[in-house]
Amino acid sequence: MTVTTFLASPLSLTAKSLNKRRIDKGIKVDAGKDRFDESISLHEGDIFYCKVSTKDTDGDLYIFESTRGKKGGPPLHYHFEQDEWWYILEGEFLFKVGDQTFTAKTGDSVFGPRMIPHAFAKVNEGPSRLLMSFQPAGKMEEHFKAVSQGAYSKMTKEERDKFQQGNGFKVVGPALTYDNTN
């Protein structure tokens, strides 16, 4: 290796990292607001407010606040490349991560590593809110937007499975119910 090649290598890496599409300023998102004033509604009473977008971090991180109106939650699933983290802002949730089951209340957090099946369910009456993050972000923000725009409504089960896998996760079991741990 020549001296020129040796010196050029770190410069190339620096130039590549500078070309990432990340924001170059701080952001503030008010309570109860969405980063882009475009909240996502997945189900009746379930609203997602983006706090840190995939666009802000060049896909490294996605954080949103989820306001849950009804009991229940997503089916048991795992992400191929994303770790998922939940922080309970209000209410009570049941979580299943692998073989472990947790009850989490306001102020608690739960971590779900990639490739480990997990699910959660709102279990309390009244309002519930949690922060959720995906690291790296993958296609989760795009997935939630597509679902909120009716992407699932006309899909067969096979099409839905393929759509989910294309967005980086696979459903492997039923949703938790609020009165058991499945």
Secondary structure as UniProt FT lines:
FT   HELIX           3..18
FT   TURN            31..32
FT   TURN            35..36
FT   STRAND          40..43
FT   TURN            44..45
FT   STRAND          46..52
FT   TURN            54..56
FT   TURN            58..59
FT   STRAND          62..68
FT   STRAND          75..79
FT   STRAND          83..90
FT   STRAND          92..97
FT   TURN            98..99
FT   STRAND          100..105
FT   TURN            106..107
FT   STRAND          109..112
FT   TURN            114..115
FT   STRAND          118..122
FT   STRAND          128..135
FT   TURN            138..139
FT   HELIX           140..148
FT   TURN            149..154
FT   HELIX           157..166
FT   TURN            167..168
FT   STRAND          169..175
FT   TURN            178..179
//
